[in-house]
Amino acid sequence: MEVILLERVAKLGQMGDTVRVKDGYARNFLLPGGKALRATPGNKAKFEDQRIQLETRNLELKTEASRVAESLNGQSFVVIRQAGETGHLYGSVSPRDIADAITAGGFTANRN
């Protein structure tokens, strides 16, 4: 199946690329996730109209991410967990724990 990518997909292509993928990958991952459209003539025309909006959204997300990365650069956060005498943790540090530590430090972060 040929699809038009609406965003960058690892090992597949950049936004706007028309690529051929297996039908199951398109049906189960790309199309439901809003990452691609089927490459029909109507969708190609529709995509060209949406391209500017998508590029603007991607630029805004990238700018926001770089701003957050700049503010977090050099920061350190302490997560207290039980550990053995050798320093190995008994449990794990999850993304939720890291997000909670960042939030406690005065920043906003989601756990994803």
N, C-alpha and C positions, 0 to 999 in steps of 0.2 A: 504494500500500500504506500502511496506517495503522500507525504504530509508536508505542510509548511510550518516551520518552527516559530512559535510566538515568543520564545525566550531561549537563552543559551541552554543547551542540554549537553552534559558531559559526554565525550566520545561520540557525539552525533553531529553537532553543528551549532552555528550561531543563529540568532534571531533573523528570520527572513529566508533562511536556506530551505530549499525544497529537497527533501531526502526520501529515500526509499527504505522503509522499515518493515519488519514482519508484522502481519496483521494483528496478532495477539498483543504485541508490544504497543501498537498504536491504540487498539481498543481498550486495553487494560491499564495503560499508564499515561500515554501522551494525551489522548483525547479527553478522558475524564478529569485529568489534572489541569486542563486548560493550557497545556504546554504546546499544543499543535492543533492545526486544522487540516482536514482532508484537502488535498491539492486539486480541487475542482476549479474550473474557470471562474465561477462565481465567487468562490472563497479567495482566489488569487486577487481579484479586483477588490473584494472587501478588505483583504489584508493590507493592500497598498493604501487604502483609506485610513486604516487603523495604525499603520506603521509609525507615523509621527507621534501619536498618543503613546504608543508602547515605548518608543525611544525616550520620550520625555519622562515617563514613569520610571524606566530603568535608570535614567540619569539622576532623578530625584532619590531613588533608593540607594544608588551608589554614593551620592553626595552625603546622605544621612549616615550611611555606614562608615564612610571615611571620617565624618565629624565625630561619631561615637568612638571610633578606633583612636582618634587623636586624643580625645578626652580620657580614654582608658589607658593610653600609653604611659607606662611607668608606674601605674597603680598596682598595688598588691592586695590580695584579699586572703584572709586566714579562715580556713574551714577546719574545725576541730573534730577529730575522729579518734576512736580507740585504735591503738597500734601495739604491736608486740615489742619486745625488748630490742629486736633488730630493726625496728622502724617500719615493718610491713603492716599495712592496714588490715584490720579484721573485716571491715566492710568495704564499701566503695563510695566514691564521690560522684554523685549523679549530676546531670545538667541542671536539675531543679535546685540542688544544693549550691551550685555555682551561681545560678540566677538569684537565689536568696541572698548570697553573700554580696553580690554586686548591688542588689537593691538596698541592703543594709548599709552599703558604702555611699549611698546617696545617688546612685545612677538608676536608670530604668532599663530593665532587660526582661525579655520573655525567655521561657525555658527552652524554646526551640532554637 
